[in-house]
Amino acid sequence: MNFTKELKELADYTLANYGKDGKYSEQDLENAVLVFQEVFMSRLYCYHKNKLNLEQLCIIGEESGKSFRQYIKLFTGIDLYDMEYNDRPYI
């Protein structure tokens, strides 16, 4: 599936309302992280697929996830491992 149009609409809406509300919940962060992770991992794979084997791709994917988790925790105090993914049917 390709969500380019929907992601652009969401980005445009976000930019149009940038700084107006800013009252995002932990659920909002969870949703944003899920979208970001999917897009990021897809781009990571596309960038490295001809340079690395599957084992190496898995390693950099895992390391990038760890780094992202540390970054979010450092600047928000929220540990992504504590987020509630239980209501997601695909996880």
PDB file as gemmi writes it, atoms N, CA and C in Angstrom:
CRYST1    1.000    1.000    1.000  90.00  90.00  90.00 P 1                      
ATOM      1  N   MET A   1       0.831  -1.187   0.000  1.00  0.00           N  
ATOM      2  CA  MET A   1       0.000   0.000   0.000  1.00  0.00           C  
ATOM      3  C   MET A   1       0.873   1.246   0.000  1.00  0.00           C  
ATOM      4  N   ASN A   2       0.368   2.266  -0.594  1.00  0.00           N  
ATOM      5  CA  ASN A   2       1.078   3.537  -0.632  1.00  0.00           C  
ATOM      6  C   ASN A   2       0.200   4.603   0.019  1.00  0.00           C  
ATOM      7  N   PHE A   3       0.741   5.237   1.041  1.00  0.00           N  
ATOM      8  CA  PHE A   3      -0.004   6.242   1.788  1.00  0.00           C  
ATOM      9  C   PHE A   3       0.552   7.643   1.571  1.00  0.00           C  
ATOM     10  N   THR A   4       1.210   7.870   0.449  1.00  0.00           N  
ATOM     11  CA  THR A   4       1.841   9.155   0.193  1.00  0.00           C  
ATOM     12  C   THR A   4       0.844  10.301   0.309  1.00  0.00           C  
ATOM     13  N   LYS A   5      -0.310  10.166  -0.305  1.00  0.00           N  
ATOM     14  CA  LYS A   5      -1.317  11.237  -0.284  1.00  0.00           C  
ATOM     15  C   LYS A   5      -1.791  11.506   1.142  1.00  0.00           C  
ATOM     16  N   GLU A   6      -2.102  10.442   1.880  1.00  0.00           N  
ATOM     17  CA  GLU A   6      -2.601  10.600   3.238  1.00  0.00           C  
ATOM     18  C   GLU A   6      -1.547  11.202   4.169  1.00  0.00           C  
ATOM     19  N   LEU A   7      -0.297  10.755   4.030  1.00  0.00           N  
ATOM     20  CA  LEU A   7       0.778  11.306   4.852  1.00  0.00           C  
ATOM     21  C   LEU A   7       1.018  12.777   4.526  1.00  0.00           C  
ATOM     22  N   LYS A   8       0.931  13.135   3.243  1.00  0.00           N  
ATOM     23  CA  LYS A   8       1.096  14.540   2.864  1.00  0.00           C  
ATOM     24  C   LYS A   8      -0.032  15.382   3.452  1.00  0.00           C  
ATOM     25  N   GLU A   9      -1.264  14.882   3.401  1.00  0.00           N  
ATOM     26  CA  GLU A   9      -2.392  15.623   3.972  1.00  0.00           C  
ATOM     27  C   GLU A   9      -2.211  15.816   5.481  1.00  0.00           C  
ATOM     28  N   LEU A  10      -1.767  14.773   6.161  1.00  0.00           N  
ATOM     29  CA  LEU A  10      -1.518  14.877   7.596  1.00  0.00           C  
ATOM     30  C   LEU A  10      -0.392  15.875   7.874  1.00  0.00           C  
ATOM     31  N   ALA A  11       0.674  15.817   7.106  1.00  0.00           N  
ATOM     32  CA  ALA A  11       1.784  16.753   7.280  1.00  0.00           C  
ATOM     33  C   ALA A  11       1.336  18.187   7.005  1.00  0.00           C  
ATOM     34  N   ASP A  12       0.566  18.382   5.938  1.00  0.00           N  
ATOM     35  CA  ASP A  12       0.063  19.726   5.619  1.00  0.00           C  
ATOM     36  C   ASP A  12      -0.824  20.259   6.746  1.00  0.00           C  
ATOM     37  N   TYR A  13      -1.708  19.418   7.254  1.00  0.00           N  
ATOM     38  CA  TYR A  13      -2.583  19.819   8.361  1.00  0.00           C  
ATOM     39  C   TYR A  13      -1.748  20.171   9.595  1.00  0.00           C  
ATOM     40  N   THR A  14      -0.748  19.339   9.890  1.00  0.00           N  
ATOM     41  CA  THR A  14       0.111  19.582  11.047  1.00  0.00           C  
ATOM     42  C   THR A  14       0.849  20.915  10.898  1.00  0.00           C  
ATOM     43  N   LEU A  15       1.403  21.160   9.716  1.00  0.00           N  
ATOM     44  CA  LEU A  15       2.121  22.419   9.487  1.00  0.00           C  
ATOM     45  C   LEU A  15       1.193  23.621   9.553  1.00  0.00           C  
ATOM     46  N   ALA A  16      -0.013  23.467   9.040  1.00  0.00           N  
ATOM     47  CA  ALA A  16      -0.977  24.573   9.069  1.00  0.00           C  
ATOM     48  C   ALA A  16      -1.389  24.916  10.497  1.00  0.00           C  
ATOM     49  N   ASN A  17      -1.304  23.961  11.390  1.00  0.00           N  
ATOM     50  CA  ASN A  17      -1.718  24.172  12.783  1.00  0.00           C  
ATOM     51  C   ASN A  17      -0.540  24.153  13.747  1.00  0.00           C  
ATOM     52  N   TYR A  18       0.654  24.277  13.213  1.00  0.00           N  
ATOM     53  CA  TYR A  18       1.880  24.181  13.999  1.00  0.00           C  
ATOM     54  C   TYR A  18       1.879  25.201  15.138  1.00  0.00           C  
ATOM     55  N   GLY A  19       2.069  24.688  16.350  1.00  0.00           N  
ATOM     56  CA  GLY A  19       2.175  25.553  17.515  1.00  0.00           C  
ATOM     57  C   GLY A  19       0.859  26.082  18.050  1.00  0.00           C  
ATOM     58  N   LYS A  20      -0.264  25.770  17.436  1.00  0.00           N  
ATOM     59  CA  LYS A  20      -1.559  26.296  17.874  1.00  0.00           C  
ATOM     60  C   LYS A  20      -2.121  25.553  19.074  1.00  0.00           C  
ATOM     61  N   ASP A  21      -1.853  24.265  19.148  1.00  0.00           N  
ATOM     62  CA  ASP A  21      -2.411  23.475  20.247  1.00  0.00           C  
ATOM     63  C   ASP A  21      -1.296  22.925  21.109  1.00  0.00           C  
ATOM     64  N   GLY A  22      -0.556  21.975  20.571  1.00  0.00           N  
ATOM     65  CA  GLY A  22       0.573  21.421  21.290  1.00  0.00           C  
ATOM     66  C   GLY A  22       0.222  20.552  22.474  1.00  0.00           C  
ATOM     67  N   LYS A  23      -1.031  20.191  22.619  1.00  0.00           N  
ATOM     68  CA  LYS A  23      -1.439  19.351  23.739  1.00  0.00           C  
ATOM     69  C   LYS A  23      -1.577  17.903  23.281  1.00  0.00           C  
ATOM     70  N   TYR A  24      -0.457  17.343  22.868  1.00  0.00           N  
ATOM     71  CA  TYR A  24      -0.461  15.969  22.388  1.00  0.00           C  
ATOM     72  C   TYR A  24      -0.336  15.005  23.559  1.00  0.00           C  
ATOM     73  N   SER A  25      -1.075  13.919  23.487  1.00  0.00           N  
ATOM     74  CA  SER A  25      -1.063  12.900  24.540  1.00  0.00           C  
ATOM     75  C   SER A  25       0.002  11.847  24.244  1.00  0.00           C  
ATOM     76  N   GLU A  26       0.204  10.958  25.202  1.00  0.00           N  
ATOM     77  CA  GLU A  26       1.116   9.835  24.966  1.00  0.00           C  
ATOM     78  C   GLU A  26       0.568   8.951  23.846  1.00  0.00           C  
ATOM     79  N   GLN A  27      -0.755   8.851  23.735  1.00  0.00           N  
ATOM     80  CA  GLN A  27      -1.370   8.086  22.638  1.00  0.00           C  
ATOM     81  C   GLN A  27      -1.025   8.719  21.291  1.00  0.00           C  
ATOM     82  N   ASP A  28      -1.020  10.057  21.237  1.00  0.00           N  
ATOM     83  CA  ASP A  28      -0.632  10.747  20.005  1.00  0.00           C  
ATOM     84  C   ASP A  28       0.819  10.440  19.645  1.00  0.00           C  
ATOM     85  N   LEU A  29       1.686  10.436  20.656  1.00  0.00           N  
ATOM     86  CA  LEU A  29       3.098  10.101  20.414  1.00  0.00           C  
ATOM     87  C   LEU A  29       3.221   8.670  19.914  1.00  0.00           C  
ATOM     88  N   GLU A  30       2.477   7.752  20.531  1.00  0.00           N  
ATOM     89  CA  GLU A  30       2.504   6.350  20.088  1.00  0.00           C  
ATOM     90  C   GLU A  30       2.112   6.244  18.617  1.00  0.00           C  
ATOM     91  N   ASN A  31       1.040   6.910  18.228  1.00  0.00           N  
ATOM     92  CA  ASN A  31       0.589   6.860  16.836  1.00  0.00           C  
ATOM     93  C   ASN A  31       1.629   7.441  15.887  1.00  0.00           C  
ATOM     94  N   ALA A  32       2.217   8.571  16.271  1.00  0.00           N  
ATOM     95  CA  ALA A  32       3.239   9.198  15.432  1.00  0.00           C  
ATOM     96  C   ALA A  32       4.467   8.298  15.313  1.00  0.00           C  
ATOM     97  N   VAL A  33       4.858   7.664  16.420  1.00  0.00           N  
ATOM     98  CA  VAL A  33       6.024   6.775  16.410  1.00  0.00           C  
ATOM     99  C   VAL A  33       5.773   5.577  15.500  1.00  0.00           C  
ATOM    100  N   LEU A  34       4.592   4.999  15.554  1.00  0.00           N  
ATOM    101  CA  LEU A  34       4.294   3.845  14.703  1.00  0.00           C  
ATOM    102  C   LEU A  34       4.413   4.206  13.223  1.00  0.00           C  
ATOM    103  N   VAL A  35       3.892   5.350  12.851  1.00  0.00           N  
ATOM    104  CA  VAL A  35       3.993   5.792  11.454  1.00  0.00           C  
ATOM    105  C   VAL A  35       5.449   6.070  11.100  1.00  0.00           C  
ATOM    106  N   PHE A  36       6.144   6.810  11.969  1.00  0.00           N  
ATOM    107  CA  PHE A  36       7.546   7.132  11.707  1.00  0.00           C  
ATOM    108  C   PHE A  36       8.394   5.877  11.567  1.00  0.00           C  
ATOM    109  N   GLN A  37       8.221   4.922  12.471  1.00  0.00           N  
ATOM    110  CA  GLN A  37       9.022   3.693  12.423  1.00  0.00           C  
ATOM    111  C   GLN A  37       8.819   2.943  11.117  1.00  0.00           C  
ATOM    112  N   GLU A  38       7.588   2.851  10.664  1.00  0.00           N  
ATOM    113  CA  GLU A  38       7.302   2.139   9.420  1.00  0.00           C  
ATOM    114  C   GLU A  38       7.980   2.817   8.235  1.00  0.00           C  
ATOM    115  N   VAL A  39       7.827   4.128   8.139  1.00  0.00           N  
ATOM    116  CA  VAL A  39       8.421   4.868   7.023  1.00  0.00           C  
ATOM    117  C   VAL A  39       9.948   4.831   7.121  1.00  0.00           C  
ATOM    118  N   PHE A  40      10.480   5.047   8.320  1.00  0.00           N  
ATOM    119  CA  PHE A  40      11.923   5.054   8.524  1.00  0.00           C  
ATOM    120  C   PHE A  40      12.546   3.707   8.163  1.00  0.00           C  
ATOM    121  N   MET A  41      11.974   2.617   8.647  1.00  0.00           N  
ATOM    122  CA  MET A  41      12.541   1.295   8.367  1.00  0.00           C  
ATOM    123  C   MET A  41      12.467   0.964   6.880  1.00  0.00           C  
ATOM    124  N   SER A  42      11.413   1.399   6.230  1.00  0.00           N  
ATOM    125  CA  SER A  42      11.298   1.188   4.788  1.00  0.00           C  
ATOM    126  C   SER A  42      12.414   1.929   4.045  1.00  0.00           C  
ATOM    127  N   ARG A  43      12.653   3.182   4.448  1.00  0.00           N  
ATOM    128  CA  ARG A  43      13.699   3.971   3.807  1.00  0.00           C  
ATOM    129  C   ARG A  43      15.087   3.434   4.147  1.00  0.00           C  
ATOM    130  N   LEU A  44      15.283   2.982   5.373  1.00  0.00           N  
ATOM    131  CA  LEU A  44      16.555   2.381   5.784  1.00  0.00           C  
ATOM    132  C   LEU A  44      16.853   1.173   4.907  1.00  0.00           C  
ATOM    133  N   TYR A  45      15.847   0.332   4.713  1.00  0.00           N  
ATOM    134  CA  TYR A  45      16.019  -0.854   3.870  1.00  0.00           C  
ATOM    135  C   TYR A  45      16.367  -0.455   2.430  1.00  0.00           C  
ATOM    136  N   CYS A  46      15.614   0.485   1.874  1.00  0.00           N  
ATOM    137  CA  CYS A  46      15.870   0.898   0.489  1.00  0.00           C  
ATOM    138  C   CYS A  46      17.271   1.468   0.318  1.00  0.00           C  
ATOM    139  N   TYR A  47      17.738   2.217   1.292  1.00  0.00           N  
ATOM    140  CA  TYR A  47      19.051   2.846   1.209  1.00  0.00           C  
ATOM    141  C   TYR A  47      20.181   1.824   1.293  1.00  0.00           C  
ATOM    142  N   HIS A  48      20.000   0.792   2.109  1.00  0.00           N  
ATOM    143  CA  HIS A  48      21.091  -0.149   2.380  1.00  0.00           C  
ATOM    144  C   HIS A  48      20.960  -1.513   1.687  1.00  0.00           C  
ATOM    145  N   LYS A  49      19.855  -1.788   1.025  1.00  0.00           N  
ATOM    146  CA  LYS A  49      19.596  -3.144   0.522  1.00  0.00           C  
ATOM    147  C   LYS A  49      20.653  -3.670  -0.440  1.00  0.00           C  
ATOM    148  N   ASN A  50      21.284  -2.807  -1.186  1.00  0.00           N  
ATOM    149  CA  ASN A  50      22.311  -3.256  -2.138  1.00  0.00           C  
ATOM    150  C   ASN A  50      23.717  -3.229  -1.542  1.00  0.00           C  
ATOM    151  N   LYS A  51      23.825  -2.755  -0.306  1.00  0.00           N  
ATOM    152  CA  LYS A  51      25.136  -2.637   0.341  1.00  0.00           C  
ATOM    153  C   LYS A  51      25.330  -3.651   1.462  1.00  0.00           C  
ATOM    154  N   LEU A  52      24.221  -4.088   2.067  1.00  0.00           N  
ATOM    155  CA  LEU A  52      24.292  -4.949   3.246  1.00  0.00           C  
ATOM    156  C   LEU A  52      23.483  -6.214   3.045  1.00  0.00           C  
ATOM    157  N   ASN A  53      23.879  -7.274   3.756  1.00  0.00           N  
ATOM    158  CA  ASN A  53      23.074  -8.494   3.709  1.00  0.00           C  
ATOM    159  C   ASN A  53      21.959  -8.395   4.760  1.00  0.00           C  
ATOM    160  N   LEU A  54      21.080  -9.386   4.786  1.00  0.00           N  
ATOM    161  CA  LEU A  54      19.920  -9.346   5.676  1.00  0.00           C  
ATOM    162  C   LEU A  54      20.322  -9.261   7.142  1.00  0.00           C  
ATOM    163  N   GLU A  55      21.354 -10.001   7.525  1.00  0.00           N  
ATOM    164  CA  GLU A  55      21.805  -9.966   8.923  1.00  0.00           C  
ATOM    165  C   GLU A  55      22.273  -8.561   9.305  1.00  0.00           C  
ATOM    166  N   GLN A  56      23.017  -7.925   8.422  1.00  0.00           N  
ATOM    167  CA  GLN A  56      23.493  -6.569   8.694  1.00  0.00           C  
ATOM    168  C   GLN A  56      22.336  -5.567   8.742  1.00  0.00           C  
ATOM    169  N   LEU A  57      21.364  -5.749   7.847  1.00  0.00           N  
ATOM    170  CA  LEU A  57      20.180  -4.888   7.859  1.00  0.00           C  
ATOM    171  C   LEU A  57      19.423  -5.010   9.180  1.00  0.00           C  
ATOM    172  N   CYS A  58      19.303  -6.224   9.670  1.00  0.00           N  
ATOM    173  CA  CYS A  58      18.623  -6.448  10.949  1.00  0.00           C  
ATOM    174  C   CYS A  58      19.371  -5.752  12.091  1.00  0.00           C  
ATOM    175  N   ILE A  59      20.687  -5.813  12.049  1.00  0.00           N  
ATOM    176  CA  ILE A  59      21.490  -5.183  13.096  1.00  0.00           C  
ATOM    177  C   ILE A  59      21.305  -3.667  13.084  1.00  0.00           C  
ATOM    178  N   ILE A  60      21.408  -3.043  11.908  1.00  0.00           N  
ATOM    179  CA  ILE A  60      21.257  -1.584  11.897  1.00  0.00           C  
ATOM    180  C   ILE A  60      19.816  -1.162  12.176  1.00  0.00           C  
ATOM    181  N   GLY A  61      18.863  -1.991  11.788  1.00  0.00           N  
ATOM    182  CA  GLY A  61      17.471  -1.707  12.129  1.00  0.00           C  
ATOM    183  C   GLY A  61      17.263  -1.724  13.634  1.00  0.00           C  
ATOM    184  N   GLU A  62      17.816  -2.736  14.284  1.00  0.00           N  
ATOM    185  CA  GLU A  62      17.687  -2.845  15.744  1.00  0.00           C  
ATOM    186  C   GLU A  62      18.421  -1.692  16.438  1.00  0.00           C  
ATOM    187  N   GLU A  63      19.617  -1.385  15.980  1.00  0.00           N  
ATOM    188  CA  GLU A  63      20.390  -0.302  16.599  1.00  0.00           C  
ATOM    189  C   GLU A  63      19.706   1.054  16.415  1.00  0.00           C  
ATOM    190  N   SER A  64      19.129   1.278  15.239  1.00  0.00           N  
ATOM    191  CA  SER A  64      18.431   2.543  15.025  1.00  0.00           C  
ATOM    192  C   SER A  64      17.204   2.640  15.930  1.00  0.00           C  
ATOM    193  N   GLY A  65      16.519   1.519  16.134  1.00  0.00           N  
ATOM    194  CA  GLY A  65      15.375   1.507  17.048  1.00  0.00           C  
ATOM    195  C   GLY A  65      15.783   1.806  18.479  1.00  0.00           C  
ATOM    196  N   LYS A  66      16.901   1.239  18.917  1.00  0.00           N  
ATOM    197  CA  LYS A  66      17.409   1.512  20.268  1.00  0.00           C  
ATOM    198  C   LYS A  66      17.760   2.991  20.425  1.00  0.00           C  
ATOM    199  N   SER A  67      18.428   3.534  19.410  1.00  0.00           N  
ATOM    200  CA  SER A  67      18.810   4.949  19.464  1.00  0.00           C  
ATOM    201  C   SER A  67      17.585   5.847  19.504  1.00  0.00           C  
ATOM    202  N   PHE A  68      16.580   5.524  18.698  1.00  0.00           N  
ATOM    203  CA  PHE A  68      15.356   6.321  18.675  1.00  0.00           C  
ATOM    204  C   PHE A  68      14.656   6.257  20.033  1.00  0.00           C  
ATOM    205  N   ARG A  69      14.604   5.074  20.624  1.00  0.00           N  
ATOM    206  CA  ARG A  69      13.997   4.912  21.952  1.00  0.00           C  
ATOM    207  C   ARG A  69      14.717   5.785  22.976  1.00  0.00           C  
ATOM    208  N   GLN A  70      16.046   5.765  22.959  1.00  0.00           N  
ATOM    209  CA  GLN A  70      16.831   6.575  23.900  1.00  0.00           C  
ATOM    210  C   GLN A  70      16.576   8.063  23.678  1.00  0.00           C  
ATOM    211  N   TYR A  71      16.492   8.476  22.437  1.00  0.00           N  
ATOM    212  CA  TYR A  71      16.251   9.875  22.084  1.00  0.00           C  
ATOM    213  C   TYR A  71      14.899  10.338  22.634  1.00  0.00           C  
ATOM    214  N   ILE A  72      13.863   9.553  22.391  1.00  0.00           N  
ATOM    215  CA  ILE A  72      12.524   9.909  22.879  1.00  0.00           C  
ATOM    216  C   ILE A  72      12.515   9.968  24.402  1.00  0.00           C  
ATOM    217  N   LYS A  73      13.126   8.983  25.036  1.00  0.00           N  
ATOM    218  CA  LYS A  73      13.141   8.955  26.503  1.00  0.00           C  
ATOM    219  C   LYS A  73      13.914  10.149  27.065  1.00  0.00           C  
ATOM    220  N   LEU A  74      15.035  10.480  26.474  1.00  0.00           N  
ATOM    221  CA  LEU A  74      15.853  11.596  26.954  1.00  0.00           C  
ATOM    222  C   LEU A  74      15.090  12.922  26.902  1.00  0.00           C  
ATOM    223  N   PHE A  75      14.380  13.153  25.819  1.00  0.00           N  
ATOM    224  CA  PHE A  75      13.758  14.459  25.621  1.00  0.00           C  
ATOM    225  C   PHE A  75      12.293  14.552  26.038  1.00  0.00           C  
ATOM    226  N   THR A  76      11.636  13.405  26.276  1.00  0.00           N  
ATOM    227  CA  THR A  76      10.234  13.452  26.712  1.00  0.00           C  
ATOM    228  C   THR A  76       9.991  12.757  28.042  1.00  0.00           C  
ATOM    229  N   GLY A  77      10.942  11.926  28.464  1.00  0.00           N  
ATOM    230  CA  GLY A  77      10.752  11.142  29.680  1.00  0.00           C  
ATOM    231  C   GLY A  77       9.856   9.929  29.465  1.00  0.00           C  
ATOM    232  N   ILE A  78       9.482   9.668  28.224  1.00  0.00           N  
ATOM    233  CA  ILE A  78       8.586   8.556  27.898  1.00  0.00           C  
ATOM    234  C   ILE A  78       9.401   7.417  27.309  1.00  0.00           C  
ATOM    235  N   ASP A  79       9.251   6.236  27.889  1.00  0.00           N  
ATOM    236  CA  ASP A  79       9.914   5.043  27.358  1.00  0.00           C  
ATOM    237  C   ASP A  79       8.952   4.366  26.392  1.00  0.00           C  
ATOM    238  N   LEU A  80       9.362   4.251  25.145  1.00  0.00           N  
ATOM    239  CA  LEU A  80       8.488   3.658  24.127  1.00  0.00           C  
ATOM    240  C   LEU A  80       8.077   2.238  24.476  1.00  0.00           C  
ATOM    241  N   TYR A  81       8.893   1.524  25.249  1.00  0.00           N  
ATOM    242  CA  TYR A  81       8.529   0.163  25.654  1.00  0.00           C  
ATOM    243  C   TYR A  81       7.351   0.146  26.603  1.00  0.00           C  
ATOM    244  N   ASP A  82       7.068   1.271  27.244  1.00  0.00           N  
ATOM    245  CA  ASP A  82       5.942   1.343  28.180  1.00  0.00           C  
ATOM    246  C   ASP A  82       4.634   1.694  27.504  1.00  0.00           C  
ATOM    247  N   MET A  83       4.663   2.004  26.221  1.00  0.00           N  
ATOM    248  CA  MET A  83       3.443   2.403  25.526  1.00  0.00           C  
ATOM    249  C   MET A  83       2.526   1.210  25.324  1.00  0.00           C  
ATOM    250  N   GLU A  84       1.266   1.484  25.250  1.00  0.00           N  
ATOM    251  CA  GLU A  84       0.242   0.454  25.119  1.00  0.00           C  
ATOM    252  C   GLU A  84       0.010   0.109  23.646  1.00  0.00           C  
ATOM    253  N   TYR A  85       0.548  -1.018  23.220  1.00  0.00           N  
ATOM    254  CA  TYR A  85       0.327  -1.487  21.852  1.00  0.00           C  
ATOM    255  C   TYR A  85      -0.707  -2.620  21.818  1.00  0.00           C  
ATOM    256  N   ASN A  86      -1.257  -2.968  22.954  1.00  0.00           N  
ATOM    257  CA  ASN A  86      -2.125  -4.142  23.054  1.00  0.00           C  
ATOM    258  C   ASN A  86      -3.396  -4.035  22.213  1.00  0.00           C  
ATOM    259  N   ASP A  87      -3.865  -2.829  21.964  1.00  0.00           N  
ATOM    260  CA  ASP A  87      -5.098  -2.699  21.199  1.00  0.00           C  
ATOM    261  C   ASP A  87      -4.848  -2.669  19.691  1.00  0.00           C  
ATOM    262  N   ARG A  88      -3.603  -2.897  19.285  1.00  0.00           N  
ATOM    263  CA  ARG A  88      -3.262  -2.918  17.867  1.00  0.00           C  
ATOM    264  C   ARG A  88      -3.366  -4.352  17.343  1.00  0.00           C  
ATOM    265  N   PRO A  89      -4.253  -4.609  16.389  1.00  0.00           N  
ATOM    266  CA  PRO A  89      -4.457  -5.993  15.939  1.00  0.00           C  
ATOM    267  C   PRO A  89      -3.292  -6.585  15.182  1.00  0.00           C  
ATOM    268  N   TYR A  90      -2.407  -5.777  14.630  1.00  0.00           N  
ATOM    269  CA  TYR A  90      -1.314  -6.290  13.807  1.00  0.00           C  
ATOM    270  C   TYR A  90      -0.023  -6.466  14.575  1.00  0.00           C  
ATOM    271  N   ILE A  91      -0.019  -6.167  15.853  1.00  0.00           N  
ATOM    272  CA  ILE A  91       1.211  -6.302  16.644  1.00  0.00           C  
ATOM    273  C   ILE A  91       1.081  -7.485  17.578  1.00  0.00           C  
TER     274      ILE A  91                                                      
END                                                                             
